[in-house]
Amino acid sequence: MVMNHRILFSGILLAALVGAGWSVAQERLSFQQGSRVTVEGTSTVHDWSCTTTSITGTLDAADGFTGLSALTLSIPVNSLDCGNGTMNGKLREALGTSPIRFVLADARVGSPNGGVFGVEANGQLTIKGAARAQRVSAQGRDLGNGRYRFTGSVPLTMSQFGVTPPTAMLGTLRTGDRVTVRFDVTVGS
């Protein structure tokens, strides 16, 4: 029995592509206007928060957001606004000039229920040039028309990234080492 080599080669190539995940269409999505990240903390005087809407980056998701294969996010430190010039300066001085970055290593996307799904992402978070492994949990919502909204929060300790918590008034005002990063971001094509 003679086998057609072209058919055999085509079958092997198709099987390899399907096995490698090439059968699922990928979408490149970017952060949309209205996305925001807020850093919340405490001090010896009062709680504080600083917010930014300057979020850039992209993510690659399987069609219908059934999977997440790549994500990069960047926030310029000087875009964080605490609503107080002194606090802005102290926080920016503590965080340095390098952007805050998150790069995905791997992720698991839960099955959608009524357009809502969970995402567990592991990646590398870089603050002030120090990179650490970070797990991020988010709730995703399909907004339609290729747009998705993600919300969640991540507790962090500034000193783990080499950041000395800001102080003011000759050290009488000290911020706490622990902060919470809250995000409410929308991505789309």
C-alpha angles and dihedrals in degrees: 000000000000117000122208105243093206092057091046092048092047091051093050092047092049091049091050093050093047091046090051092054096253092131092075115082113236124215123203107216129184134201112273133218112276094041113131142183122200128194113205126191146151135246139185088264108034145332117274140196135193123196137195134187092184098104121148132178144086140249131203114218133177113252108285090016095275090142141014118218104168139016133171123176129180132186122185109229092221090061093067108106120194095179089245124085094214093050090045090056095044094048094045090048091051094047096045127215102291114103120251107250138187122191120186121237098176140336143195120212118202125223112274119251113192091339092309123111140166127240126199110192130183120195149126119289116197121196123169089353094302114119124203136169110261133186117210126191119197140174112227129201127193106230093183129242092068094301126126132185123211128192132178147113136243124200113219138178112222095210091060086069095045092259116142107215109249122259133192141181093045091309097307089113110057127173120222120255093232120076135172120224112207122191135192107175136162124206130191144150 
